[in-house]
Amino acid sequence: MMSKITKLTLLAFLCAYGTAMAQINTPQASPAGSVSSVVGLTEVSIDYFRPKVKDRKIFGEGSEFLQPYGQLWRTGANSGSKLTLSTEATIAGTKVPAGEYLIFTIPGKDEWSFMLYSDLSLGGNVNGYDAKNEVVKATVKAEKLSSPVEALTFNISDISEDNTKANIELTWSDVSVKVPLEVSFVEQVMADIEAKTKVNPSNYVQAAGFYLSQNKNLPQALEWMNTYLAIGDNGQQFWHVHTKARIQAAMGNKKEAIATAQKSLDIAKASPNGDFGYVKRNQDFIASLK
């Protein structure tokens, strides 16, 4: 038979278990959110909690505002917001190593202070903030929005055509703030090229195309392309022959570039599977060189 103490202990356990099982799930007032994007070769992600306006005054001068001007803000709800970088990046003019950082801000009427903080254990505790843990501190412009945003929203916006620049964008209530971010990937790609072209010759095409896009060591790009085109039937791949012509043109060798583009044009015309637009592309390219 169970002792009285054992019965009471079992009863307490069953009550606690039943209470846990009977808990009701309800939406959070400030739900978790995340955004990520690859800029260049760098994965940039932000994990945060999204407070809502709920008819409150958010940013402004005075205590009636939820986040008064001039006061340190954890930039979100609950434990604040965390930025993660997979490689080194330059944020607001400061080089930031790969890693995780808390985002803090100080809102103002026309400008905000933006900080990245290295001590993740701080969470959203602004009272424990220590400036010695700041990795970035910068001043950025604040813009008024014509249409208000109900829930705090982060975004990786305005990614440049060459994939080297973007903005860390924060919007909430009637305010938008953008923090510039820059990445460099040329050295990383060149190291990858050095390693992988030795293993797989088909990488010569990608390597040559990258060097062309960066206008770097074009003689090497041409050598790689010639090596690839000399393998088997690769010389019939008119799209890669066209790239060879572009490399020659970038080197200033117009006569050779025209001859190569003409070869690409002829192969494209004879292709039984279609020219994929390379007939016109070569014609336009040749015309631009004459």
Buried (B, 14 or more C-beta within 10 A) or exposed (E): EEEEEEEEEEEEEEEEEEEEEEEEEEEEEBEEBEBEBBBBBBBBBBBBBBBBBEEEEBBBEEEEBBBBBEEBBBBBBBBBBBBBBBBEBBBBEEEBEEBEBBBBBBBBEEEBBBBBBBBBEBBBEEEEBEEEBBBBBBEBEBEEEEEEBEBBBBBBBEBEEEBBBBBBBBBBBBBBBBBBBBBBBBEBBBEBBEEBBEEEBEBBBBBBBBBBEBEEEBEBBBBBBBBBBEEEEBBEBBBBBBBBBBBBBBBEBBEBBBBBBBBBBBBBEEBEEEBEEBBEBBBEBBEEEE
